[in-house]
Amino acid sequence: MIHQVFCIDDDTTALLIYKMAIEKAAFASEVLTAANGQQALEYYAQLAALPPEEQTRYPRLIFLDLEMPVMSGWEFLQDFFEKYYAAFPETRVVVFSSTINPDEMQKVRQFSFVLDFIPKPLTREILKKLSERL
């Protein structure tokens, strides 16, 4: 079981589905959420400001939507890589999208910490496959 999963999506229904599926599948013990990339980066900024010994408890897995207001998933990926990935190198991202665009799938491969690009919605089967890979 994963300790923490960080779900970043502007759709409150999607966040609820993530949380319910994760809990039902006993995939993680804690689910953190953010409504956009900016909120998620603020979380990492607060985490990075802690003393190093307190930074060890951070989400090792992020479920990320790409299309969000305020700050998109694309902007989050770039900013996270530039500002926080070195401090939190065990972080992996699974991109969830309503549409599977081959160009987006190719673009996401530039980030080595992205595990997969998966169509919404999150299902128990997807969680099972992810847990086998982690």
N, CA, C and O of each residue as an XYZ file, in Angstrom:
536
protein
N       0.846     -1.183      0.000
C       0.000      0.000      0.000
C       0.891      1.246      0.000
O       1.894      1.316      0.710
N       0.503      2.198     -0.797
C       1.192      3.480     -0.862
C       0.738      4.324      0.318
O      -0.421      4.255      0.728
N       1.650      5.121      0.865
C       1.265      5.957      1.995
C       0.369      7.109      1.545
O      -0.748      7.247      2.045
N       0.837      7.940      0.608
C       0.061      9.098      0.162
C      -0.039      9.154     -1.354
O       0.925      8.875     -2.068
N      -1.224      9.521     -1.832
C      -1.450      9.828     -3.237
C      -1.968     11.256     -3.289
O      -2.836     11.638     -2.504
N      -1.431     12.044     -4.218
C      -1.836     13.435     -4.385
C      -2.619     13.522     -5.689
O      -2.062     13.301     -6.764
N      -3.918     13.845     -5.598
C      -4.789     13.947     -6.765
C      -4.998     15.419     -7.098
O      -5.473     16.198     -6.272
N      -4.634     15.784     -8.326
C      -4.725     17.181     -8.757
C      -5.684     17.237     -9.940
O      -5.376     16.761    -11.033
N      -6.855     17.832     -9.698
C      -7.901     17.884    -10.722
C      -8.886     18.980    -10.348
O      -9.220     19.138     -9.173
N      -9.352     19.735    -11.328
C     -10.310     20.801    -11.051
C     -11.741     20.287    -10.941
O     -12.628     21.022    -10.509
N     -11.974     19.048    -11.321
C     -13.302     18.444    -11.284
C     -13.520     17.787     -9.917
O     -12.896     16.774     -9.598
N     -14.401     18.369     -9.127
C     -14.632     17.840     -7.778
C     -15.199     16.417     -7.818
O     -14.934     15.618     -6.920
N     -15.974     16.103     -8.851
C     -16.496     14.740     -8.993
C     -15.354     13.761     -9.250
O     -15.325     12.669     -8.683
N     -14.423     14.155    -10.099
C     -13.263     13.294    -10.370
C     -12.464     13.073     -9.092
O     -12.023     11.956     -8.824
N     -12.274     14.127     -8.302
C     -11.537     13.976     -7.041
C     -12.249     13.009     -6.105
O     -11.606     12.205     -5.430
N     -13.560     13.086     -6.064
C     -14.345     12.169     -5.227
C     -14.196     10.728     -5.730
O     -14.061      9.801     -4.931
N     -14.221     10.544     -7.051
C     -14.048      9.208     -7.625
C     -12.657      8.674     -7.305
O     -12.506      7.512     -6.929
N     -11.628      9.532     -7.455
C     -10.274      9.109     -7.095
C     -10.242      8.606     -5.656
O      -9.757      7.512     -5.368
N     -10.766      9.429     -4.773
C     -10.708      9.103     -3.344
C     -11.453      7.801     -3.037
O     -10.943      6.945     -2.313
N     -12.650      7.657     -3.585
C     -13.441      6.450     -3.324
C     -12.754      5.207     -3.891
O     -12.687      4.176     -3.223
N     -12.249      5.303     -5.106
C     -11.584      4.149     -5.731
C     -10.324      3.768     -4.974
O     -10.055      2.584     -4.766
N      -9.556      4.758     -4.565
C      -8.311      4.505     -3.824
C      -8.610      3.836     -2.487
O      -7.947      2.873     -2.100
N      -9.615      4.357     -1.785
C      -9.973      3.776     -0.491
C     -10.541      2.366     -0.650
O     -10.181      1.462      0.104
N     -11.425      2.179     -1.627
C     -12.053      0.876     -1.825
C     -11.028     -0.195     -2.208
O     -11.150     -1.353     -1.808
N     -10.031      0.200     -2.976
C      -9.002     -0.745     -3.410
C      -7.866     -0.873     -2.394
O      -6.928     -1.641     -2.608
N      -7.945     -0.124     -1.288
C      -6.875     -0.103     -0.287
C      -5.522      0.174     -0.956
O      -4.516     -0.465     -0.648
N      -5.527      1.134     -1.869
C      -4.347      1.476     -2.652
C      -3.404      2.400     -1.885
O      -2.185      2.302     -2.023
N      -3.971      3.300     -1.075
C      -3.167      4.254     -0.311
C      -3.851      4.539      1.013
O      -5.071      4.434      1.138
N      -3.047      4.900      1.993
C      -3.619      5.197      3.302
C      -4.094      6.639      3.422
O      -4.884      6.955      4.311
N      -3.622      7.521      2.533
C      -4.028      8.925      2.598
C      -4.134      9.499      1.195
O      -3.282      9.247      0.343
N      -5.200     10.283      0.961
C      -5.407     10.940     -0.325
C      -5.398     12.445     -0.109
O      -6.233     12.983      0.618
N      -4.445     13.119     -0.746
C      -4.383     14.576     -0.723
C      -4.970     15.083     -2.032
O      -4.887     14.402     -3.054
N      -5.569     16.285     -2.009
C      -6.161     16.814     -3.235
C      -5.805     18.281     -3.432
O      -5.538     19.015     -2.481
N      -5.811     18.684     -4.705
C      -5.655     20.090     -5.089
C      -6.520     20.317     -6.319
O      -6.686     19.417     -7.142
N      -7.075     21.531     -6.445
C      -7.985     21.844     -7.539
C      -7.283     22.340     -8.794
O      -7.912     22.503     -9.840
N      -5.974     22.582     -8.692
C      -5.216     23.016     -9.874
C      -3.720     22.903     -9.576
O      -3.314     22.635     -8.444
N      -2.928     23.109    -10.595
C      -1.488     22.989    -10.450
C      -0.880     23.980     -9.486
O       0.091     23.664     -8.797
N      -1.436     25.168     -9.427
C      -0.897     26.181     -8.516
C      -1.059     25.763     -7.060
O      -0.128     25.903     -6.267
N      -2.223     25.255     -6.707
C      -2.429     24.769     -5.340
C      -1.458     23.648     -5.013
O      -0.930     23.580     -3.903
N      -1.224     22.775     -5.970
C      -0.303     21.657     -5.752
C       1.122     22.169     -5.555
O       1.839     21.678     -4.682
N       1.539     23.145     -6.352
C       2.883     23.710     -6.188
C       3.027     24.433     -4.853
O       4.099     24.408     -4.248
N       1.964     25.072     -4.392
C       1.990     25.718     -3.074
C       2.215     24.673     -1.978
O       2.935     24.923     -1.012
N       1.597     23.505     -2.137
C       1.819     22.411     -1.189
C       3.301     22.029     -1.170
O       3.896     21.884     -0.103
N       3.890     21.869     -2.353
C       5.306     21.489     -2.419
C       6.219     22.604     -1.903
O       7.271     22.320     -1.330
N       5.837     23.848     -2.095
C       6.629     24.965     -1.560
C       6.632     24.912     -0.033
O       7.671     25.123      0.593
N       5.480     24.631      0.565
C       5.399     24.503      2.022
C       6.225     23.313      2.505
O       6.916     23.398      3.520
N       6.148     22.220      1.781
C       6.908     21.025      2.137
C       8.409     21.290      2.041
O       9.175     20.875      2.911
N       8.821     21.973      0.991
C      10.244     22.273      0.785
C      10.791     23.223      1.841
O      11.993     23.229      2.106
N       9.918     24.027      2.449
C      10.341     24.976      3.474
C      10.570     24.309      4.834
O      11.151     24.913      5.735
N      10.112     23.067      4.978
C      10.298     22.340      6.234
C      11.753     21.903      6.382
O      12.472     21.799      5.388
N      12.187     21.648      7.604
C      13.527     21.078      7.792
C      13.613     19.734      7.064
O      12.609     19.030      6.964
N      14.786     19.366      6.558
C      14.938     18.136      5.766
C      14.371     16.877      6.424
O      13.792     16.029      5.745
N      14.535     16.753      7.733
C      14.032     15.548      8.401
C      12.499     15.461      8.376
O      11.934     14.382      8.557
N      11.833     16.595      8.153
C      10.371     16.604      8.083
C       9.859     16.502      6.654
O       8.649     16.426      6.439
N      10.745     16.498      5.686
C      10.350     16.427      4.285
C      10.201     14.992      3.790
O       9.830     14.775      2.636
N      10.478     14.033      4.624
C      10.463     12.640      4.180
C       9.060     12.107      3.909
O       8.894     11.158      3.142
N       8.062     12.704      4.525
C       6.676     12.279      4.291
C       6.070     13.142      3.193
O       5.465     14.180      3.460
N       6.239     12.706      1.983
C       5.631     13.422      0.862
C       5.000     12.395     -0.076
O       5.397     11.229     -0.078
N       4.020     12.822     -0.874
C       3.371     11.878     -1.783
C       4.355     11.345     -2.822
O       5.017     12.118     -3.514
N       4.444     10.037     -2.925
C       5.320      9.424     -3.922
C       4.608      9.248     -5.257
O       5.237      8.938     -6.269
N       3.271      9.451     -5.250
C       2.488      9.285     -6.465
C       1.492     10.432     -6.608
O       0.799     10.797     -5.658
N       1.437     10.989     -7.814
C       0.502     12.068     -8.138
C      -0.384     11.599     -9.278
O       0.103     11.066    -10.275
N      -1.689     11.799     -9.128
C      -2.631     11.623    -10.235
C      -2.947     13.029    -10.730
O      -3.449     13.858     -9.971
N      -2.657     13.298    -11.988
C      -2.703     14.665    -12.511
C      -3.603     14.788    -13.728
O      -3.460     14.043    -14.697
N      -4.529     15.732    -13.669
C      -5.334     16.126    -14.825
C      -4.525     17.161    -15.606
O      -3.765     17.924    -15.009
N      -4.676     17.199    -16.913
C      -3.918     18.161    -17.714
C      -4.653     19.477    -17.907
O      -4.047     20.547    -17.844
N      -5.958     19.401    -18.140
C      -6.735     20.603    -18.449
C      -7.405     21.145    -17.196
O      -8.428     20.631    -16.745
N      -6.800     22.201    -16.641
C      -7.341     22.836    -15.438
C      -7.185     24.348    -15.556
O      -6.259     24.828    -16.210
N      -8.089     25.101    -14.924
C      -7.915     26.549    -14.893
C      -6.809     26.926    -13.897
O      -6.315     26.067    -13.167
N      -6.440     28.146    -13.869
C      -5.421     28.728    -12.998
C      -4.030     28.255    -13.419
O      -3.212     29.060    -13.863
N      -3.756     26.952    -13.283
C      -2.497     26.374    -13.753
C      -2.770     24.965    -14.248
O      -3.249     24.112    -13.501
N      -2.461     24.733    -15.506
C      -2.729     23.433    -16.113
C      -1.769     22.369    -15.599
O      -0.779     22.663    -14.928
N      -2.090     21.138    -15.932
C      -1.200     20.035    -15.589
C       0.145     20.160    -16.279
O       1.173     19.793    -15.709
N       0.147     20.681    -17.515
C       1.404     20.891    -18.241
C       2.305     21.865    -17.497
O       3.501     21.625    -17.337
N       1.713     22.974    -17.043
C       2.487     23.976    -16.300
C       2.979     23.390    -14.974
O       4.106     23.650    -14.551
N       2.123     22.600    -14.329
C       2.538     21.962    -13.086
C       3.742     21.056    -13.324
O       4.721     21.119    -12.580
N       3.680     20.219    -14.349
C       4.785     19.302    -14.627
C       6.099     20.062    -14.811
O       7.127     19.685    -14.249
N       6.054     21.126    -15.599
C       7.265     21.893    -15.867
C       7.794     22.557    -14.594
O       8.985     22.471    -14.296
N       6.912     23.216    -13.847
C       7.337     23.905    -12.619
C       7.803     22.917    -11.550
O       8.800     23.162    -10.870
N       7.093     21.817    -11.403
C       7.502     20.809    -10.424
C       8.894     20.291    -10.776
O       9.749     20.166     -9.899
N       9.126     19.989    -12.054
C      10.425     19.488    -12.477
C      11.537     20.501    -12.172
O      12.594     20.137    -11.658
N      11.288     21.757    -12.491
C      12.305     22.792    -12.312
C      12.555     23.141    -10.845
O      13.695     23.402    -10.459
N      11.509     23.149    -10.030
C      11.635     23.669     -8.663
C      11.699     22.612     -7.570
O      12.352     22.831     -6.549
N      11.032     21.458     -7.755
C      10.856     20.548     -6.624
C      11.281     19.102     -6.864
O      11.462     18.355     -5.903
N      11.440     18.698     -8.094
C      11.752     17.292     -8.347
C      13.065     16.865     -7.686
O      13.166     15.746     -7.184
N      14.049     17.726     -7.680
C      15.338     17.373     -7.050
C      15.163     17.118     -5.548
O      15.843     16.263     -4.980
N      14.265     17.847     -4.918
C      14.026     17.679     -3.479
C      13.142     16.458     -3.187
O      13.207     15.889     -2.097
N      12.321     16.060     -4.158
C      11.378     14.958     -3.972
C      11.512     13.966     -5.132
O      10.568     13.768     -5.897
N      12.686     13.348     -5.256
C      13.002     12.556     -6.448
C      12.262     11.227     -6.594
O      12.299     10.622     -7.665
N      11.606     10.773     -5.559
C      10.857      9.517     -5.661
C       9.438      9.737     -6.173
O       8.672      8.783     -6.311
N       9.086     10.982     -6.454
C       7.750     11.305     -6.935
C       7.546     10.774     -8.349
O       8.395     10.943     -9.224
N       6.402     10.129     -8.549
C       6.002      9.659     -9.874
C       4.618     10.222    -10.162
O       3.814     10.431     -9.253
N       4.355     10.462    -11.437
C       3.091     11.072    -11.855
C       2.386     10.149    -12.839
O       3.000      9.579    -13.740
N       1.079     10.021    -12.639
C       0.219      9.359    -13.603
C      -0.724     10.435    -14.120
O      -1.486     11.031    -13.359
N      -0.662     10.674    -15.426
C      -1.515     11.683    -16.050
C      -2.832     11.036    -16.423
O      -2.862      9.999    -17.087
N      -3.928     11.658    -15.991
C      -5.268     11.224    -16.361
C      -5.854     12.294    -17.269
O      -5.734     13.489    -17.000
N      -6.487     11.851    -18.340
C      -7.054     12.814    -19.276
C      -8.387     12.306    -19.807
O      -8.610     11.100    -19.923
N      -9.265     13.244    -20.125
C     -10.562     12.889    -20.703
C     -10.406     12.435    -22.147
O     -11.206     11.649    -22.654
N      -9.374     12.936    -22.796
C      -9.105     12.552    -24.178
C      -7.684     12.016    -24.275
O      -6.775     12.483    -23.588
N      -7.520     11.050    -25.123
C      -6.181     10.500    -25.347
C      -5.685     11.052    -26.680
O      -6.017     10.537    -27.748
N      -4.903     12.083    -26.595
C      -4.335     12.738    -27.759
C      -2.904     12.218    -27.931
O      -2.083     12.369    -27.026
N      -2.597     11.608    -29.080
C      -1.249     11.070    -29.276
C      -0.140     12.122    -29.101
O       0.946     11.807    -28.613
N      -0.418     13.362    -29.497
C       0.575     14.425    -29.321
C       0.847     14.680    -27.840
O       1.991     14.890    -27.438
N      -0.214     14.659    -27.034
C      -0.045     14.858    -25.592
C       0.701     13.672    -24.974
O       1.542     13.850    -24.093
N       0.391     12.482    -25.437
C       1.081     11.301    -24.917
C       2.582     11.390    -25.210
O       3.409     11.022    -24.375
N       2.918     11.879    -26.392
C       4.325     12.041    -26.742
C       4.966     13.154    -25.915
O       6.090     13.008    -25.435
N       4.254     14.255    -25.752
C       4.778     15.407    -25.010
C       5.067     15.050    -23.550
O       6.055     15.514    -22.979
N       4.212     14.233    -22.952
C       4.359     13.879    -21.544
C       5.595     13.003    -21.311
O       6.115     12.948    -20.197
N       6.056     12.332    -22.340
C       7.229     11.459    -22.215
C       8.527     12.236    -21.950
O       9.535     11.639    -21.571
N       8.509     13.546    -22.144
C       9.713     14.339    -21.860
C      10.020     14.408    -20.369
O      11.128     14.768    -19.974
N       9.041     14.064    -19.548
C       9.231     14.075    -18.096
C       9.467     12.641    -17.623
O       8.552     11.819    -17.643
N      10.673     12.349    -17.207
C      11.042     10.977    -16.842
C      10.270     10.451    -15.636
O      10.164      9.239    -15.450
N       9.739     11.339    -14.829
C       9.020     10.914    -13.627
C       7.546     10.600    -13.890
O       6.825     10.226    -12.966
N       7.089     10.748    -15.140
C       5.709     10.392    -15.484
C       5.670      8.901    -15.802
O       6.338      8.427    -16.721
N       4.878      8.178    -15.027
C       4.747      6.727    -15.196
C       3.859      6.337    -16.367
O       4.167      5.414    -17.121
N       2.739      7.063    -16.506
C       1.757      6.635    -17.495
C       0.815      7.770    -17.847
O       0.710      8.768    -17.134
N       0.134      7.588    -18.965
C      -0.901      8.496    -19.464
C      -2.145      7.637    -19.630
O      -2.179      6.757    -20.490
N      -3.171      7.885    -18.812
C      -4.317      6.983    -18.724
C      -5.613      7.773    -18.943
O      -5.744      8.901    -18.467
N      -6.563      7.178    -19.660
C      -7.856      7.849    -19.832
C      -8.671      7.809    -18.541
O      -8.625      6.835    -17.790
N      -9.411      8.881    -18.302
C     -10.334      8.897    -17.174
C     -11.475      7.948    -17.495
O     -11.733      7.705    -18.673
N     -12.156      7.411    -16.527
C     -12.026      7.602    -15.082
C     -11.056      6.587    -14.475
O     -10.670      5.602    -15.103
N     -10.686      6.866    -13.247
C      -9.859      5.947    -12.480
C     -10.717      4.750    -12.079
O     -11.839      4.914    -11.600
N     -10.187      3.560    -12.277
C     -10.925      2.346    -11.916
C     -10.072      1.478    -11.003
O      -8.872      1.697    -10.840
N     -10.709      0.517    -10.431
C     -10.018     -0.434     -9.562
C      -8.959     -1.224    -10.346
O      -7.880     -1.525     -9.834
N      -9.293     -1.550    -11.594
C      -8.360     -2.285    -12.450
C      -7.101     -1.464    -12.716
O      -5.994     -2.003    -12.699
N      -7.262     -0.182    -12.960
C      -6.110      0.706    -13.182
C      -5.252      0.742    -11.938
O      -4.026      0.662    -12.024
N      -5.887      0.862    -10.771
C      -5.134      0.884     -9.515
C      -4.375     -0.427     -9.313
O      -3.234     -0.420     -8.851
N      -4.998     -1.537     -9.655
C      -4.335     -2.838     -9.511
C      -3.086     -2.894    -10.389
O      -2.024     -3.323     -9.938
N      -3.215     -2.463    -11.632
C      -2.071     -2.470    -12.550
C      -0.974     -1.520    -12.066
O       0.211     -1.840    -12.157
N      -1.369     -0.354    -11.552
C      -0.387      0.596    -11.024
C       0.356      0.021     -9.813
O       1.571      0.174     -9.695
N      -0.373     -0.631     -8.926
C       0.267     -1.177     -7.733
C       1.260     -2.273     -8.111
O       2.261     -2.461     -7.418
N       1.002     -2.990     -9.188
C       1.952     -4.013     -9.648
C       3.220     -3.373    -10.203
O       4.293     -3.972    -10.129
N       3.116     -2.173    -10.752
C       4.269     -1.483    -11.325
C       5.093     -0.720    -10.299
O       6.267     -0.432    -10.530
N       4.486     -0.396     -9.174
C       5.190      0.436     -8.181
C       6.020     -0.392     -7.220
O       6.668      0.159     -6.330
